[in-house]
Amino acid sequence: MQLIRCTKKLQTAMGIKPEALIQHEVEPSLLGSWHANLLVINRKKYVLFVNDKTLFNFITPALTSSPP
């Protein structure tokens, strides 16, 4: 199972409550865990993913939800 650790800023932007997060360590995968952070560049939101083992990183545009 892949583990992605989110910063508080990203958790708030995604509307994730702390009780919804996994509170225990999962068994490590081959690639290890990742960290994700929210970046704002020119008023557009992006998510930066960084691998803990290799420091490989990539940026994706943040998805927006459509209004109800």
C-alpha positions as CSV (number, residue, x, y, z in Angstrom):
1,M,0.0,0.0,0.0
2,Q,1.3,3.4,-0.9
3,L,1.5,6.0,1.9
4,I,1.1,9.7,1.1
5,R,1.6,12.1,4.0
6,C,-0.1,15.4,3.4
7,T,0.8,18.8,5.0
8,K,-1.8,20.5,7.1
9,K,-2.3,23.1,4.3
10,L,-3.2,20.4,1.8
11,Q,-5.4,18.6,4.3
12,T,-7.4,21.8,4.9
13,A,-7.7,22.6,1.2
14,M,-8.9,19.1,0.5
15,G,-11.3,19.2,3.4
16,I,-9.8,16.1,5.1
17,K,-10.5,15.8,8.8
18,P,-7.7,14.5,11.1
19,E,-9.8,11.5,12.2
20,A,-10.1,10.4,8.5
21,L,-6.3,9.9,8.3
22,I,-4.4,6.7,9.1
23,Q,-2.9,7.0,12.6
24,H,-0.6,4.0,12.5
25,E,2.4,3.1,10.3
26,V,1.7,0.8,7.4
27,E,4.2,-1.7,6.1
28,P,6.7,0.0,3.9
29,S,6.4,-0.4,0.1
30,L,9.3,-0.8,-2.3
31,L,9.2,3.0,-3.1
32,G,8.7,4.1,0.5
33,S,6.3,6.9,1.5
34,W,5.6,10.2,-0.2
35,H,4.9,13.7,1.1
36,A,2.4,16.1,-0.6
37,N,2.2,19.8,-0.2
38,L,-0.1,22.5,-1.7
39,L,1.6,25.2,-3.7
40,V,0.0,28.4,-5.0
41,I,1.6,29.9,-8.1
42,N,0.0,32.8,-9.9
43,R,-3.2,32.2,-8.0
44,K,-3.4,28.6,-9.3
45,K,-3.1,25.6,-7.0
46,Y,-0.7,22.8,-7.5
47,V,0.2,19.7,-5.5
48,L,3.9,18.9,-5.0
49,F,4.7,15.2,-4.4
50,V,8.1,14.2,-3.0
51,N,9.4,10.6,-2.4
52,D,11.0,10.2,1.0
53,K,13.6,7.7,-0.2
54,T,14.7,9.0,-3.6
55,L,13.6,12.7,-3.4
56,F,12.0,12.2,-6.8
57,N,9.3,14.9,-7.1
58,F,6.6,16.0,-9.5
59,I,3.9,18.7,-9.6
60,T,0.3,18.2,-10.6
61,P,-2.4,20.8,-11.0
62,A,-4.8,20.6,-8.1
63,L,-8.2,19.3,-9.0
64,T,-11.2,21.5,-8.2
65,S,-14.6,20.3,-7.3
66,S,-17.6,21.4,-9.3
67,P,-20.1,23.5,-7.4
68,P,-23.2,21.6,-6.2
